Amino acid sequence: MSTFISRLFNLDSAEPPAGEIDRGYVSEYTHFIDQFLVDHPEALVDQHDGRLLYWDKKVDLADLEKAEQDRAEADGYGFYKSAWRAIKH
């Protein structure tokens, strides 16, 4: 029985059991990016500035609500149902 348990739990082997993830593996891509960031630290600053420019914007909720209330209904130029209702057939 002890042989079965040692084989089942892989107690005698230095290899990880089947299906277990090798956490020590690092891909070539990850090595490349890590080395690139060591060689070019300004890339992180550029990335942060770009994020601030395009994504992290402060939204004034009062202005947003006013803009939604000030919208004019589109006439549709014939492409929407409201335009077809206006035409007498």
C-alpha positions, -999 to 999 in steps of 0.1 A, spaced: 0 0 0 28 24 7 42 19 -28 8 28 -42 6 60 -21 42 70 -29 34 66 -66 1 84 -63 15 114 -45 49 112 -63 68 112 -30 100 96 -44 104 119 -74 118 154 -78 95 161 -107 61 178 -101 31 155 -104 13 153 -137 -11 182 -142 8 205 -118 19 239 -132 56 246 -133 58 280 -117 94 284 -126 88 286 -164 93 321 -179 86 325 -217 109 341 -242 84 369 -246 85 377 -208 123 376 -208 123 401 -237 98 425 -221 116 423 -187 149 431 -204 134 458 -226 120 475 -195 154 473 -178 170 489 -208 142 515 -214 127 526 -182 111 556 -200 87 532 -216 68 529 -183 66 566 -180 53 569 -216 28 541 -209 15 559 -178 12 592 -196 -7 576 -224 -31 559 -200 -38 593 -183 -43 609 -217 -68 583 -232 -83 564 -203 -81 580 -168 -103 611 -174 -122 629 -148 -159 631 -157 -180 660 -146 -214 643 -140 -233 676 -140 -220 684 -175 -227 649 -187 -263 651 -175 -267 685 -191 -253 672 -224 -278 643 -224 -307 666 -217 -297 690 -245 -297 664 -273 -319 671 -302 -337 643 -318 -323 633 -352 -345 635 -382 -330 604 -396 -327 615 -432 -351 587 -441 -331 560 -424 -351 559 -391 -387 550 -384 -395 585 -372 -387 599 -407 -410 573 -423 -438 582 -400 -436 618 -411 -439 609 -448 -475 604 -460 -476 574 -483 
